[in-house]
Amino acid sequence: MFLSEFIHVNEWNTQNWIMLIILILSGLGLFLYGINRLSSSLKNIAGDRLKMIIQKTTDSPFKGIIVGIIVTILIQSSSGTTALIVGLVGAGLMTLPQAIGVIMGANIGTTLTVVLIGLPISQYFIVFAFIGSFIFFFSKKKKTREIGQALFGFGILFLGLTLMSDSLTCIFNQYEEQARELFSKFGQFPILGLLVGTIFTAIVQSSAASIGILQTLYAANTIPLMGALAILIGSNIGTTITAIISGLGGSTESKRTAAVHTMFNVFGALLFMIFIYPYTLLLQKIENVSNMDPKMIIAVAHIIFNIAATLVLFWFRNLMAKFSCYMFKSKEDTNPIYLGLKDHELIKKSTNLALEFSAKTINYMSLKTREYVKLSYDYSFENINTAQSSAEELERELNLLDKLIHDYLIRITQEGVDKTESNLLSKYLDTVKDLERIGDHCTNICEFFTARYSQHLNLSEDGARDLRTMFDSLLFMVNASTDAIETWNKEEAYKVIMEENKVDDMEELYRKRHIVRINEGKCTISEYDYYVEILSNLERIGDHADNIANNVINDEYLETEVYSH
């Protein structure tokens, strides 16, 4: 026994109890740290392309399930996958129907962790930790170091599990009769096991941790199979807490995604609780026929649960999506701009009227863009608490508008348009893309300052003055260009073009001044400096405002009969 050198089971005093509790909590902490380290390192190895792959390969629910399985196996965390999906949906990079398949797949993919825990390799945790730390400290390549950290996390995971296992075994050996009587209640009343599994997993926010402990309890023959299965089912409800937390502070779509994940796990749990007796009999038969290790029996039960729940609930995914939309209403559900963009009946009736409506949607998008630029300006000089959430919401809305308006305009072209209308549509498409790109640069600026504020880095007095001057010019350009869109005022558009040359000069001059300040020691450079990148993003915002102004000046707009005002 791992603790045999430290604890004499016949000497039960306060000191030993305190030591055991500390070891159990330490083991849980090490287990969670190991899972986190393993998950984080594997995610880093996969790289930022992981988000792009998820986004582009989930165009059908079945593909989504496959992607969910693969991604969860790669990062070893269904909670991590679900939190990532909630973020992608919240940012408008994925739709809710796409997300449902990935969430289902994540539940299947997470079973690999439980299978690994069930394998007889826990005694080699020191080997994994040693090899991992050796690779990490002596390798210079980033990805190789991440592999080292992943192996180290894998070893620490089993160290924590061993600490918990041996500590619990000490207690059960001393109080075997009482422990069996307590855990037998879970077999007699499975609902108790369901509640215990749900609450414990919600607290530790890791189904792998709760199921790992469950495997230890069942392997020690201290809990009946039915009680163990009830706890297992409960852990699948408890693990939804991560998605719920991720969705709470997010957009409406984030909340809907978290709700679907919760519904999927809760309905699956209820289904299996209804059939808990035949489920238990099936696992007993598998155990008797295969003579499988008790820990692996729990792993097999986990696999059966998640695959069966996916096969059944897959056919109700649209109902769950509709119910989540009913639970969480968004402003898009009542906003006439969004309602009109989703309803293509007007296009069929009159392309001319549809073009007029398109103009209104672009005006609305331009107002949101102005709002985002102003937020970026304010956040650059003051650490506003609500800035991050506001920036995420504006970025999501601009991305959504970009997609919806683009699709709407393409549908108009499919109905057939004349040359003049075709020219106008091209200009609209360009303008929408420029507005969306301005939003992207605002996001970059907000992220730069979030990093600076987290490190308590402040702009130098000269640097802040230069930045404010450049921002003032850009605010003028964005406001003037968006005014020009709304009123089709050439005079306003010309003002933007004249100011753009000044912004280009400012970017070059202020970048040189920044380098001089660094050389003179007036400001320090760090990995969170980003000043040159901020200037570059501001200059690009000016370029996009200039593009919009040029679209307005182009006479092809004014020749179109759609705009009689």
Buried (B, 14 or more C-beta within 10 A) or exposed (E): EBBEEEBEBEEBEEEBEEBBEEBBEBBBBBBBBBBBBBBBBBBBBBEEEBBEBBBEBBEEBEBBBBBBBBBBBBBBBBBBBBBBBBBBBBBBBBBBBBBBBBBBBBBBBBBBBBBBBBEEEBEBBEEBBBBBBEBBEEBEEEEBBBBBBBBBBBBBBBBBBBBBBBBBBBBBEBBEEEBBEBBBBBBEBBEBBBBBBBBBBBEBBBBBBBBBBBBBBBBBEBBBBBBBBBBBBBBBBBBBBBBBBBBEEBBBBBBBBBBBBBBBBBBBBEBBBEEBEEBBEBBEEBBEEEEBBBBBBBBBBBBBBBBBBBEEBBEEBEEBBEBBBEEBEBEBEEEEBBEBBEEBEBBEEEBBEBBBBBBEBBBBBBEBBBBBBBBBBEBBBEEBEEBBEBBBBBBBBBBBBBBBBBEBBEBBBEEEBEEBBBBBBBBBBBBBBBBBBBBBBBBBBBEBBBBBBEEEBEBBEBBEEBBEEBBEBBBBBBBBBBBBBBBBBBEBBBBBBEBBEBBEEBBEEBBEBBEEBBEEEEBEEEEBBBBBEBBBBBBBBBBBBBBBBBBBBBEBBEEBEBEEE
